């Protein structure tokens, strides 16, 4: 019988050596090993166990003697053919490994934890081995007796992470024996169920001496199954008594799986939304696109409060009616509670949710619910774009312009690009919804790639808010202190007097960006990153928002002993204090990363604000998008200039979007809302167009700049970032990489023309003790260009002269 050969993507393979590795499938595993199943295989010279995913089967050429698969980790494939094709597509474009892509598609709880151990050979002579010098001696002196076993974690704890090669060498000599096992990080949740294992009369005769046990028999007399927990509660029988009844054969046991995914079956159902004329027109147009036998895309361009969600609900209902499923992406975890309530009221238990705030078990069960087809409407943040829904009919990306849809970890994908690919794979409709579409998306619409459906009126006839641009320069000259300007203070007083609510936006958490000594100029700097620490008054500490390092602020300068400490550029904590001082009767809720660090915190805070338990909601970006509160009539933007002058080609777009979105939170029902934009640049075109909510004017101006500078969407930016602990080594390696790129573009890749800019320092050059510099290439994205970049990256990683320096590439990142 010919041997079965499979191609495996391995987690142990770095990008430099990433490929599909061939392994032999033993006869006893042939039925279990399928495409999409995970396996355990020997890898490398030391035959260490590595986790992998089977992506294909190959013919046995007989050219090489192949290693066998050790173990199949799944009974059924965890990945579909569609997902495997998507992984291959991502790997080709995102400069990452096959396994990086596969890992992104599965919830963390489904992955395995590997316990690696080393045992000193039974016939070894510890005394003789302890005499060895160098690294081998250090390792061997950890073992006191022959046959002793130590885990890899224990060895690394004592000797550091650099002991890996030495361990491999000793295992190769047979002095140490390597072995490992794998355990899935999160298993299925089950509940212990009990029933009678004999006739109730006979059971009753055997428990006459115990009233509690008699109650147990009575409860189960009709042949029903009941959970042990429920049975104990109803009868008062202890767990020990129930175990004894099982042991005596009176009761029998089974275990039923319990889903940890949120259950929406008991959410009161709502009537199908009634659409306005504009909404109906948009729905009709997109429903017709969904019914086309090929993939389609559309931009739903609606002003804030225009009722885009009602259109989404009708589109999903149409998909379900035609036997298809839907994925809805939202940018922030904080938006999911509000969105979930609306969708669950329409679709009940067909809804599943996927985002990082769920526990590992909840995510696993939601994934399982989706994969089995029990959930057909998936709502979640960025990673929900990979949900294994059956018969995908529509993908909706709400607030599609949001930067949260771009992953900053490998694989560095944009959810919008993955959604486009999935729509093409499944002949689905992709809906991009926003009041401020990304420049790239609107550029595509202008190029005629997809139609635009516009909602120019607010739902139920509410008007857009009246906007006041408050010039903070004069208030500073007049000697007014604090963050709340005179205009905003006046509007807040009026809002509170009328019993209405307000939302204030400041995209800076903490008490103050800078705290320092007025005597000697000392400012706390992070010891691991090239940035100042941010002061947090709640904890009395200065903290680095990059690596988490912090120091205690005692009120005394640690350099000169002075007690005159100053603060600048206040954050949300400081503004909260100012609000409490100026409006002592107002109830203030603060929403930022410091207050939203517990499970369910978003939902609790939003619910409290919706119930009127607070008058002012103060927050960072979390309060700018998607929120809908009937009683909010005032919005304040406290520092509109903060992101305007950032060193990033998206700075103006991001500022316009944030201001437009947060202003749109006001007056979403019957009262005309008011918005106050506090700025030191009151005549800046971005501030003026955002105040008027004039996207078209902003877009025209922005595209003139991007065309002149050859920025996306005109070209693609590919950024190669190098990082290492020795700054000069990072720069030297990156210069060599630049020269190699230029050399190849003069020879083998003469058909590729791309300027290479840099090396340039990252905005924060040092993070967690590692210096970061990058090269920027500006070119049209193509297979040939990607081949050039990936080849150079692999050369760099395999060159021993670059040891200690890591490098990665990313397309159109935030610089």
matplotlib code that plots the C-alpha trace (Angstrom):
import matplotlib.pyplot as plt

x = [0.0, 1.4, 2.1, -0.1, 1.9, 0.5, 1.6, 1.7, 1.9, 4.0, 3.9, 7.7, 8.5, 9.7, 8.9, 12.5, 11.9, 8.1, 6.7, 4.5, 6.5, 5.8, 5.1, 4.1, 0.7, 0.9, -1.7, -3.4, -4.0, -5.1, -8.8, -8.3, -5.8, -7.8, -7.3, -8.0, -7.0, -4.2, -1.4, 1.7, 4.9, 8.7, 10.5, 14.2, 17.4, 16.2, 12.8, 11.0, 7.2, 5.6, 2.0, 0.8, -2.3, -2.7, -3.3, -3.0, -2.1, 0.8, 2.1, 5.0, 8.0, 10.3, 13.0, 13.2, 12.8, 9.9, 9.2, 5.8, 3.0, 3.1, -0.5, -3.7, -5.1, -8.6, -11.3, -12.8, -11.2, -11.3, -10.8, -12.9, -11.6, -12.7, -10.7, -7.6, -7.8, -8.1, -5.0, -3.0, -4.3, -3.3, 0.1, 0.9, 0.1, 0.9, 4.5, 3.7, 3.6, 0.9, 0.4, 0.1, -2.9, -4.4, -4.0, -5.9, -9.0, -9.5, -10.3, -7.5, -9.2, -9.1, -5.3, -3.2, -0.8, 2.3, 4.1, 7.8, 10.1, 13.6, 14.6, 18.2, 18.9, 18.4, 22.0, 23.6, 26.4, 25.4, 28.7, 30.7, 28.2, 28.4, 32.1, 31.3, 32.2, 30.3, 26.5, 26.2, 27.6, 25.2, 22.2, 23.4, 24.1, 20.3, 19.8, 20.7, 19.9, 19.5, 15.9, 15.1, 12.6, 12.5, 10.1, 11.4, 9.8, 11.8, 15.0, 14.4, 13.5, 16.9, 19.1, 17.1, 15.6, 19.0, 19.3, 17.3, 20.2, 22.1, 19.1, 18.8, 22.4, 22.2, 19.0, 20.9, 23.6, 21.1, 22.1, 18.7, 15.4, 12.9, 9.1, 6.0, 2.2, -0.5, -3.6, -6.3, -6.4, -10.1, -12.3, -16.0, -18.2, -20.3, -23.0, -23.5, -27.0, -28.6, -31.5, -32.9, -31.2, -34.0, -37.7, -38.8, -40.5, -37.3, -35.3, -37.6, -37.3, -33.5, -33.5, -36.2, -33.8, -33.1, -35.7, -33.4, -32.7, -36.4, -36.9, -34.3, -36.1, -39.5, -38.0, -36.7, -39.6, -41.0, -37.8, -36.5, -32.8, -31.9, -28.6, -26.8, -26.7, -30.5, -31.2, -29.2, -30.9, -34.4, -33.9, -31.2, -29.2, -25.5, -23.0, -21.6, -25.1, -25.7, -22.3, -23.2, -26.5, -24.6, -22.1, -25.0, -26.6, -29.6, -28.7, -27.0, -24.9, -24.4, -22.7, -24.4, -22.5, -23.4, -22.8, -20.9, -21.8, -24.3, -27.9, -30.3, -33.3, -35.1, -34.6, -38.1, -38.6, -39.1, -41.1, -39.4, -38.0, -40.1, -37.9, -38.0, -38.2, -34.4, -33.7, -36.1, -34.4, -31.0, -32.3, -34.0, -30.8, -28.6, -31.0, -31.0, -27.2, -27.4, -29.6, -27.1, -25.3, -21.9, -20.0, -21.0, -20.0, -21.8, -21.1, -23.9, -23.0, -25.3, -25.0, -24.8, -28.1, -29.6, -30.6, -28.0, -28.6, -32.2, -31.0, -28.5, -31.3, -33.5, -30.6, -29.8, -33.4, -33.4, -30.2, -31.8, -35.0, -32.9, -31.1, -27.9, -25.9, -24.4, -21.4, -21.6, -18.3, -18.1, -14.9, -15.1, -16.0, -18.0, -20.4, -21.4, -23.8, -26.0, -25.7, -26.4, -29.6, -31.0, -29.9, -31.0, -34.4, -34.7, -33.0, -33.0, -30.7, -29.5, -27.1, -23.6, -21.0, -17.2, -14.8, -11.8, -13.8, -15.4, -13.7, -11.8, -14.6, -17.3, -15.4, -14.9, -18.6, -19.6, -17.2, -18.8, -22.3, -21.4, -19.5, -22.5, -24.9, -26.9, -25.8, -26.3, -25.8, -22.3, -21.6, -18.1, -14.9, -12.1, -11.4, -15.1, -14.4, -13.0, -16.2, -16.9, -20.5, -22.4, -23.7, -22.4, -24.7, -23.7, -20.8, -21.5, -18.6, -20.0, -17.9, -15.7, -13.2, -12.1, -8.4, -9.4, -10.1, -6.3, -4.3, -1.0, 0.1, 1.0, -0.8, -1.2, -4.5, -7.2, -10.7, -12.0, -9.5, -10.3, -14.1, -13.6, -11.9, -14.5, -17.3, -15.6, -15.2, -18.8, -20.6, -21.7, -22.6, -20.1, -21.6, -19.3, -21.2, -20.1, -20.9, -17.2, -16.0, -12.3, -10.6, -9.6, -13.3, -14.7, -11.9, -13.0, -16.6, -15.6, -13.7, -16.9, -15.9, -19.2, -22.3, -23.0, -26.3, -26.8, -28.8, -28.8, -31.5, -31.5, -34.0, -37.4, -36.7, -34.2, -31.9, -28.1, -26.6, -25.8, -22.0, -20.0, -16.3, -14.8, -11.5, -9.4, -6.6, -8.5, -9.5, -5.8, -4.8, -7.6, -6.1, -8.9, -7.4, -8.6, -9.8, -13.5, -13.7, -16.3, -18.5, -18.6, -19.3, -22.2, -23.7, -23.2, -25.0, -27.9, -28.0, -28.0, -30.7, -33.0, -32.4, -30.6, -27.3, -23.9, -21.0, -17.5, -14.7, -11.0, -8.7, -6.2, -6.6, -4.8, -4.6, -1.9, 0.3, 3.3, 4.1, 7.4, 9.4, 9.1, 12.5, 14.9, 12.8, 12.7, 10.1, 9.5, 10.8, 10.2, 13.4, 12.5, 10.9, 11.8, 8.7, 7.6, 5.2, 1.6, 0.4, -2.6, -4.1, -6.3, -3.2, -0.8, 1.6, 3.2, 2.8, 4.2, 1.3, 3.6, 5.2, 3.2, 6.2, 5.2, 6.7, 5.1, 4.6, 5.1, 4.8, 8.5, 11.0, 13.4, 16.2, 16.3, 13.7, 11.5, 7.8, 6.6, 5.3, 3.6, 1.2, 0.5, -1.9, -4.5, -6.2, -9.6, -8.9, -8.0, -11.0, -13.2, -11.9, -12.5, -16.1, -16.7, -15.3, -17.2, -20.5, -20.7, -24.3, -23.6, -23.1, -20.1, -19.2, -15.7, -15.1, -11.5, -9.0, -8.5, -12.2, -13.2, -10.8, -13.3, -15.7, -19.0, -17.8, -18.9, -22.4, -22.9, -21.7, -23.8, -26.9, -26.4, -26.1, -29.1, -31.2, -30.3, -28.0, -25.4, -25.6, -22.2, -20.4, -16.7, -14.5, -11.9, -12.6, -15.0, -17.7, -17.4, -19.0, -22.3, -23.8, -27.4, -28.8, -32.2, -31.5, -28.1, -28.4, -24.9, -21.5, -18.1, -14.8, -12.2, -9.0, -9.8, -6.2, -4.7, -4.5, -4.5, -0.8, 0.4, 3.2, 0.9, -0.7, -4.0, -3.9, -6.4, -8.7, -8.7, -9.4, -12.2, -13.8, -13.5, -15.0, -17.8, -18.7, -18.7, -20.7, -23.2, -24.0, -26.1, -29.8, -30.5, -34.3, -36.5, -34.4, -31.9, -28.5, -25.6, -21.9, -18.9, -15.5, -12.7, -9.7, -6.6, -6.9, -10.4, -9.8, -8.2, -10.1, -10.4, -12.1, -14.4, -15.5, -16.0, -18.1, -20.3, -20.2, -19.1, -17.4, -17.3, -15.3, -13.0, -12.5, -11.6, -9.0, -7.5, -7.2, -5.3, -2.8, -2.5, -2.1, 0.7, 2.4, 1.7, 0.0, -2.7, -5.1, -2.9, -0.1, 0.6, 2.9, 5.0, 6.9, 9.8, 10.4, 13.5, 13.9, 16.7, 18.3, 21.5, 20.5, 23.6, 23.1, 19.5, 20.5, 23.4, 21.2, 18.4, 20.9, 22.2, 18.6, 17.9, 21.0, 20.0, 16.5, 18.0, 20.5, 17.8, 15.6, 18.6, 19.0, 16.7, 13.7, 14.4, 10.7, 9.8, 10.2, 9.8, 11.6, 13.0, 12.9, 14.8, 15.9, 13.7, 12.9, 9.5, 7.3, 8.4, 11.9, 12.4, 9.7, 10.4, 14.1, 14.1, 14.9, 12.7, 13.5, 11.8, 12.1, 9.2, 8.5, 5.9, 4.6, 1.6, 0.9, 1.6, 2.7, 6.1, 6.6, 5.6, 8.1, 10.9, 10.0, 9.4, 12.7, 14.7, 13.0, 13.9, 17.5, 17.7, 16.4, 18.8, 21.9, 23.8, 25.1, 21.5, 21.2, 19.5, 17.5, 14.0, 12.3, 8.7, 6.8, 3.3, 1.1, -0.4, 0.2, -0.2, 3.3]
y = [0.0, 3.4, 5.7, 8.8, 12.0, 15.2, 18.9, 20.6, 24.2, 24.4, 26.8, 26.2, 27.5, 31.1, 33.3, 32.7, 29.0, 28.9, 26.4, 23.3, 20.4, 16.8, 14.1, 10.5, 9.5, 6.2, 3.6, 3.9, 7.7, 7.6, 8.0, 10.7, 12.9, 15.1, 18.4, 21.0, 18.8, 19.7, 17.3, 16.9, 16.2, 15.9, 19.0, 19.9, 18.0, 17.4, 16.1, 18.4, 18.1, 20.9, 21.6, 21.9, 22.0, 19.7, 21.8, 19.3, 15.7, 15.0, 12.1, 10.1, 10.8, 8.6, 11.3, 11.7, 9.6, 11.3, 11.6, 10.3, 12.3, 11.5, 12.3, 13.7, 16.4, 16.7, 14.1, 16.3, 19.2, 22.5, 24.5, 24.4, 24.4, 28.1, 29.1, 27.2, 29.1, 32.3, 31.5, 30.9, 34.2, 36.1, 34.5, 35.6, 39.2, 39.9, 38.7, 36.1, 32.3, 29.9, 29.2, 32.9, 33.0, 29.8, 30.9, 34.1, 32.1, 30.1, 31.3, 31.1, 28.5, 26.0, 26.0, 23.5, 24.1, 22.0, 20.7, 20.0, 18.0, 16.6, 13.5, 12.6, 9.2, 6.3, 5.0, 8.4, 9.2, 12.6, 13.1, 12.7, 14.9, 17.7, 18.1, 19.3, 22.9, 25.6, 25.8, 22.0, 21.7, 24.4, 22.4, 19.0, 20.3, 21.0, 17.2, 15.5, 11.9, 9.6, 9.5, 12.9, 15.0, 18.8, 20.8, 23.3, 26.1, 25.1, 25.0, 28.4, 29.9, 29.0, 29.5, 31.8, 31.3, 30.8, 27.1, 25.7, 24.8, 23.2, 21.1, 20.0, 19.0, 16.9, 15.2, 14.4, 12.7, 10.7, 12.2, 13.9, 12.4, 14.9, 14.2, 16.4, 16.2, 18.5, 19.7, 21.9, 25.2, 25.2, 22.1, 21.7, 22.6, 19.8, 19.3, 16.1, 14.7, 12.1, 9.7, 6.5, 3.3, 1.1, 1.2, 3.9, 1.4, -0.6, 2.5, 3.8, 0.6, 0.9, 4.5, 4.3, 5.5, 8.9, 11.5, 13.4, 10.3, 9.5, 13.1, 12.3, 9.2, 11.1, 13.9, 11.4, 9.0, 9.9, 8.8, 12.4, 13.5, 16.3, 18.1, 17.2, 20.9, 21.3, 18.0, 18.9, 22.3, 20.8, 17.9, 18.9, 15.8, 16.3, 15.5, 12.7, 11.1, 11.3, 9.7, 6.9, 6.4, 6.2, 3.7, 1.5, 1.5, 3.5, 6.4, 6.6, 9.4, 11.2, 14.4, 17.0, 19.8, 23.3, 26.3, 29.2, 31.5, 34.3, 33.1, 35.4, 33.1, 34.9, 38.5, 40.0, 40.0, 43.3, 44.1, 44.4, 47.9, 50.4, 52.2, 55.8, 56.5, 56.9, 53.8, 51.8, 52.9, 52.0, 48.6, 47.8, 48.5, 46.5, 43.6, 43.4, 43.3, 40.4, 38.4, 38.7, 35.4, 36.9, 38.9, 42.5, 45.5, 48.7, 51.8, 52.9, 56.6, 58.0, 61.0, 60.3, 59.2, 58.4, 54.9, 52.7, 50.0, 49.6, 49.0, 46.4, 44.6, 44.4, 43.2, 40.4, 39.4, 39.1, 37.0, 34.6, 34.4, 33.1, 30.5, 32.6, 33.9, 37.3, 38.7, 42.2, 43.9, 46.8, 48.6, 48.7, 46.1, 48.8, 49.0, 45.3, 45.5, 48.1, 46.4, 43.0, 44.1, 45.3, 42.3, 39.8, 41.4, 40.6, 37.3, 35.7, 32.7, 32.8, 35.5, 34.8, 37.2, 37.1, 39.6, 39.7, 40.6, 37.2, 34.4, 31.8, 29.3, 31.7, 32.3, 28.6, 27.9, 30.8, 29.5, 26.0, 27.4, 29.2, 26.3, 23.9, 26.3, 27.0, 30.7, 32.5, 36.1, 36.8, 40.1, 41.0, 43.1, 42.7, 39.0, 38.0, 38.5, 34.9, 33.4, 30.0, 30.8, 28.6, 30.0, 33.5, 36.0, 39.4, 41.0, 44.4, 46.6, 49.4, 52.5, 51.0, 53.9, 53.0, 52.2, 49.4, 47.1, 47.0, 44.4, 45.5, 41.9, 39.2, 38.6, 42.4, 42.2, 44.8, 43.3, 45.2, 43.4, 40.0, 40.7, 41.6, 38.3, 36.3, 38.0, 37.0, 33.4, 33.0, 35.3, 37.5, 41.1, 43.4, 46.5, 49.3, 51.6, 55.0, 58.7, 59.4, 56.7, 56.1, 58.0, 54.6, 53.4, 56.6, 56.7, 53.2, 54.3, 57.3, 55.0, 53.1, 49.9, 49.8, 51.9, 54.4, 54.5, 57.8, 58.6, 62.4, 62.8, 61.8, 59.1, 60.3, 63.8, 65.0, 67.8, 67.8, 69.4, 73.1, 73.4, 76.1, 76.3, 77.6, 79.4, 78.5, 81.0, 83.9, 82.1, 81.3, 84.9, 86.0, 83.8, 81.2, 77.9, 74.3, 72.3, 73.3, 76.6, 79.3, 78.3, 74.7, 75.6, 77.7, 75.0, 72.4, 74.5, 75.0, 71.2, 70.2, 72.8, 71.3, 67.7, 66.6, 64.7, 65.5, 63.5, 64.9, 63.5, 63.7, 61.2, 61.1, 58.9, 59.5, 62.6, 64.5, 63.6, 65.2, 65.7, 67.2, 69.3, 73.1, 73.5, 71.3, 70.3, 66.6, 64.6, 60.9, 59.0, 55.3, 53.3, 50.9, 53.2, 56.6, 58.4, 60.3, 58.6, 59.7, 60.6, 58.7, 60.4, 57.4, 55.3, 58.1, 56.7, 57.7, 55.0, 54.1, 53.3, 51.3, 48.7, 49.3, 50.3, 52.7, 54.7, 56.1, 59.9, 61.0, 64.7, 65.2, 65.4, 62.4, 64.5, 67.7, 67.1, 70.0, 69.8, 72.0, 69.5, 70.8, 69.0, 69.6, 68.3, 66.9, 63.5, 62.2, 61.7, 65.3, 66.5, 64.3, 66.2, 69.5, 68.6, 67.6, 70.9, 73.1, 71.1, 69.6, 68.4, 66.7, 63.0, 62.1, 58.7, 58.3, 55.8, 55.0, 52.1, 52.5, 52.2, 49.6, 46.8, 44.4, 42.1, 43.6, 47.1, 48.7, 47.3, 48.3, 51.9, 52.3, 50.9, 53.2, 56.2, 55.2, 54.9, 58.5, 57.6, 60.1, 63.5, 63.6, 60.8, 61.6, 59.4, 58.6, 57.2, 54.7, 57.4, 58.7, 56.0, 54.1, 55.2, 56.2, 57.9, 59.7, 62.3, 63.5, 67.0, 68.3, 67.0, 68.6, 68.0, 69.1, 69.0, 68.9, 69.6, 66.6, 64.3, 67.0, 67.5, 63.9, 62.7, 60.4, 60.9, 59.9, 62.6, 64.9, 62.1, 60.7, 64.1, 64.8, 61.4, 61.6, 65.1, 64.3, 61.1, 62.5, 65.6, 63.2, 61.7, 64.9, 65.4, 62.0, 62.1, 65.1, 67.9, 69.7, 68.9, 71.3, 70.6, 72.6, 72.0, 73.5, 74.2, 76.3, 76.2, 77.5, 78.3, 75.0, 73.5, 70.1, 71.7, 73.8, 70.9, 68.6, 71.2, 71.4, 67.6, 68.4, 65.2, 65.9, 69.1, 67.4, 64.5, 66.8, 68.7, 65.4, 63.7, 66.7, 66.3, 62.5, 62.7, 65.2, 63.1, 59.7, 58.4, 55.7, 55.2, 56.4, 54.1, 51.5, 52.2, 49.2, 49.8, 47.5, 47.8, 46.6, 46.4, 45.4, 46.2, 47.8, 50.9, 51.0, 47.4, 48.1, 51.0, 49.1, 46.1, 48.3, 50.2, 46.8, 45.8, 49.1, 48.6, 45.1, 46.3, 49.0, 46.5, 44.0, 46.7, 47.5, 43.9, 40.9, 43.1, 45.9, 45.9, 47.0, 50.8, 51.8, 54.6, 53.4, 56.1, 55.9, 54.5, 56.7, 56.5, 55.2, 57.8, 56.3, 55.0, 52.8, 50.5, 47.9, 48.3, 47.8, 50.5, 50.7, 52.1, 51.6, 51.9, 53.0, 51.9, 53.5, 51.4, 49.8, 46.5, 43.5, 39.9, 40.9, 43.7, 41.3, 38.7, 41.3, 42.3, 38.7, 37.5, 40.3, 39.7, 36.0, 36.8, 39.2, 36.7, 34.0, 36.2, 35.6, 39.2, 40.3, 38.2, 40.2, 42.3, 41.4, 42.7, 42.7, 44.3, 45.9, 47.5, 51.0, 50.9, 53.9, 55.4]
z = [0.0, -1.0, 1.9, 2.5, 2.5, 3.9, 3.7, 7.1, 8.1, 11.4, 14.3, 14.8, 11.3, 11.2, 8.2, 6.9, 6.6, 6.2, 3.7, 3.7, 5.2, 4.1, 6.7, 6.4, 7.8, 9.7, 8.8, 12.2, 11.7, 8.1, 8.8, 11.4, 9.5, 7.1, 5.5, 8.2, 11.2, 13.6, 14.1, 16.3, 14.3, 15.0, 13.7, 13.4, 14.3, 17.8, 16.6, 19.0, 18.9, 16.9, 16.3, 12.7, 10.5, 7.5, 4.4, 1.6, 0.6, -1.7, -3.9, -2.4, -4.8, -2.7, -2.9, 0.8, 3.9, 5.7, 9.4, 10.5, 12.2, 15.9, 16.8, 15.4, 17.7, 16.3, 15.6, 12.9, 10.9, 12.7, 9.4, 6.3, 2.7, 2.4, 5.5, 4.2, 0.9, 2.8, 4.9, 1.7, 0.2, 3.4, 3.6, 0.1, 0.8, 4.5, 4.9, 7.5, 7.9, 7.1, 10.8, 11.6, 9.3, 10.6, 14.2, 13.5, 12.4, 15.5, 19.1, 21.5, 23.7, 20.8, 20.6, 22.6, 25.4, 25.0, 28.1, 27.2, 29.5, 29.6, 31.5, 32.4, 30.8, 33.3, 32.8, 33.1, 35.6, 37.1, 38.9, 35.6, 33.7, 36.3, 35.5, 31.9, 31.2, 29.5, 28.8, 28.8, 32.3, 33.5, 32.2, 33.4, 37.0, 37.3, 37.3, 40.6, 39.8, 36.7, 35.5, 36.9, 34.9, 34.6, 32.5, 29.9, 31.9, 35.0, 33.1, 31.5, 34.8, 36.1, 33.0, 30.8, 27.4, 25.7, 26.8, 23.8, 21.6, 24.4, 25.3, 21.7, 21.6, 24.8, 23.5, 20.3, 22.3, 24.2, 27.6, 27.9, 26.7, 25.3, 25.7, 25.6, 25.8, 24.5, 26.3, 24.7, 26.5, 26.9, 26.9, 26.5, 29.4, 30.6, 33.3, 35.3, 34.8, 36.9, 36.4, 38.1, 37.0, 38.3, 38.8, 41.2, 43.6, 44.0, 44.4, 47.1, 49.0, 49.1, 50.5, 53.2, 56.0, 54.3, 53.6, 51.3, 49.2, 49.1, 47.7, 45.1, 43.9, 43.9, 41.8, 39.2, 39.3, 35.9, 34.2, 33.7, 33.8, 36.1, 36.8, 40.0, 41.0, 40.5, 42.2, 45.3, 45.5, 45.3, 47.6, 50.0, 49.2, 49.5, 46.7, 48.8, 49.1, 45.4, 44.7, 47.1, 45.2, 41.9, 43.4, 44.6, 41.1, 42.1, 39.9, 36.5, 35.1, 31.8, 30.9, 28.7, 26.9, 28.1, 25.9, 27.5, 24.5, 25.4, 25.0, 23.3, 23.2, 25.9, 24.5, 23.7, 20.0, 18.2, 15.2, 11.8, 11.5, 9.5, 7.0, 5.8, 2.0, 1.8, 3.9, 1.8, -1.4, 0.0, 1.2, -2.1, -4.0, -1.8, -1.5, -5.3, -5.3, -2.7, -5.0, -7.9, -8.6, -8.0, -5.4, -4.9, -2.8, -1.8, 0.3, 2.6, 3.2, 5.8, 8.1, 11.8, 13.1, 9.7, 10.7, 9.0, 11.6, 10.5, 6.9, 8.2, 10.1, 7.0, 4.8, 7.3, 7.5, 3.7, 3.8, 6.4, 4.3, 1.3, 3.5, 3.9, 6.9, 7.9, 9.6, 11.2, 12.2, 14.7, 15.6, 19.4, 22.0, 23.7, 20.7, 20.8, 23.8, 22.1, 18.7, 20.2, 21.9, 18.6, 16.6, 19.3, 19.4, 15.7, 15.3, 18.8, 19.3, 15.7, 16.9, 18.1, 19.3, 18.9, 20.5, 22.9, 26.0, 26.1, 28.1, 26.2, 26.9, 25.6, 22.4, 21.9, 22.3, 20.1, 17.4, 17.8, 17.6, 14.3, 12.8, 13.3, 11.8, 14.9, 14.7, 11.4, 12.4, 13.8, 15.4, 16.6, 16.3, 13.7, 14.1, 13.6, 9.9, 10.0, 11.5, 9.9, 9.0, 6.6, 3.3, 3.8, 2.2, 3.5, 5.4, 7.0, 8.2, 10.3, 10.8, 8.1, 8.3, 11.9, 12.4, 14.8, 11.8, 11.0, 13.0, 14.5, 15.2, 12.7, 10.5, 9.9, 8.0, 7.5, 8.1, 5.1, 2.7, 4.2, 3.9, 0.2, -0.4, 1.5, -0.4, -3.7, -2.4, -1.5, -3.9, -1.0, -0.6, 1.2, 2.8, 3.9, 6.2, 7.5, 8.0, 7.2, 4.8, 4.6, 1.8, 0.3, 0.3, -1.2, -3.8, -4.9, -5.1, -7.2, -9.5, -10.1, -8.3, -6.3, -5.9, -3.2, -1.3, 0.5, 3.7, 3.9, 6.5, 10.2, 11.2, 12.4, 11.0, 13.7, 12.5, 12.6, 15.7, 15.7, 16.0, 17.8, 17.2, 20.5, 20.1, 23.1, 22.3, 23.7, 26.8, 27.5, 27.0, 29.4, 32.1, 32.2, 33.4, 33.0, 30.1, 30.1, 28.2, 28.8, 25.8, 26.8, 30.5, 29.5, 27.3, 30.0, 32.6, 30.2, 29.4, 33.0, 33.9, 31.2, 32.6, 29.5, 29.2, 27.6, 26.1, 26.3, 24.2, 25.0, 23.4, 26.2, 29.2, 32.6, 34.7, 32.8, 29.9, 31.6, 35.3, 36.3, 38.8, 38.4, 40.2, 38.3, 35.3, 36.1, 34.1, 34.6, 31.6, 30.9, 31.5, 28.6, 26.1, 24.6, 26.0, 29.0, 31.5, 31.9, 35.4, 36.8, 39.8, 40.7, 41.5, 42.2, 39.7, 36.4, 33.8, 30.4, 28.0, 25.8, 28.2, 31.4, 33.6, 36.4, 39.3, 42.4, 42.5, 46.1, 45.6, 46.0, 43.1, 43.3, 41.8, 43.8, 46.5, 45.4, 46.2, 43.3, 40.7, 37.6, 35.2, 31.6, 28.8, 31.1, 30.4, 31.3, 35.0, 35.4, 33.4, 35.6, 38.6, 36.9, 36.1, 39.7, 40.9, 38.4, 38.5, 41.9, 41.5, 38.1, 38.0, 35.8, 34.3, 32.9, 30.1, 29.1, 29.2, 32.9, 33.8, 31.2, 32.3, 33.7, 31.9, 31.1, 32.1, 28.8, 29.0, 32.6, 32.0, 28.9, 30.6, 33.6, 31.3, 29.2, 32.4, 33.3, 36.3, 35.1, 33.5, 31.7, 30.0, 29.6, 27.5, 24.9, 21.4, 23.0, 23.1, 19.5, 17.4, 17.2, 20.5, 20.5, 23.6, 23.3, 26.1, 24.9, 23.5, 24.0, 22.8, 23.6, 21.8, 24.4, 22.3, 18.6, 17.7, 19.4, 16.4, 13.7, 13.7, 14.1, 11.8, 9.8, 6.4, 8.0, 10.7, 9.0, 8.0, 11.5, 13.1, 10.6, 11.3, 15.1, 15.3, 12.9, 14.6, 18.2, 17.1, 15.6, 19.1, 19.9, 19.3, 17.8, 18.4, 18.7, 20.3, 18.1, 19.5, 20.2, 19.8, 21.0, 19.4, 21.5, 19.4, 19.0, 15.2, 14.6, 11.0, 10.0, 7.0, 8.7, 11.8, 9.6, 7.3, 10.3, 12.0, 8.9, 8.4, 4.8, 3.8, 0.1, 0.7, 3.0, 0.5, -2.4, -0.3, 1.1, -2.3, -3.7, -0.9, -1.3, -5.0, -4.6, -2.0, -3.7, -0.5, -0.3, -2.1, -5.0, -4.0, -1.4, 1.5, 2.5, 5.7, 6.8, 10.5, 12.3, 16.1, 18.4, 21.7, 20.1, 18.2, 16.0, 15.0, 14.0, 11.8, 10.3, 9.4, 8.0, 5.8, 4.4, 3.8, 1.9, -0.2, -1.1, -2.2, -4.4, -5.9, -6.8, -8.3, -10.6, -11.6, -11.1, -10.2, -12.7, -13.6, -10.0, -9.4, -5.8, -3.9, -0.6, 2.1, 5.4, 7.8, 9.9, 13.6, 14.6, 16.4, 19.7, 18.8, 21.9, 23.3, 26.0, 25.6, 21.8, 19.2, 16.2, 12.8, 9.5, 5.7, 3.6, 0.1, -2.1, -5.0, -6.6, -4.8, -7.1, -6.9, -8.3, -5.7, -2.9, -4.2, -3.9, -0.4, 0.9, -0.6, 1.0, 4.4, 4.2, 3.3, 6.2, 8.7, 7.6, 7.7, 11.0, 10.9, 11.7, 14.8, 17.6, 15.1, 14.0, 10.9, 9.6, 6.8, 6.9, 4.2, 4.9, 8.6, 11.0, 11.0]

ax = plt.figure().add_subplot(projection="3d")
ax.plot(x, y, z, "-o")
ax.set_aspect("equal")
plt.show()
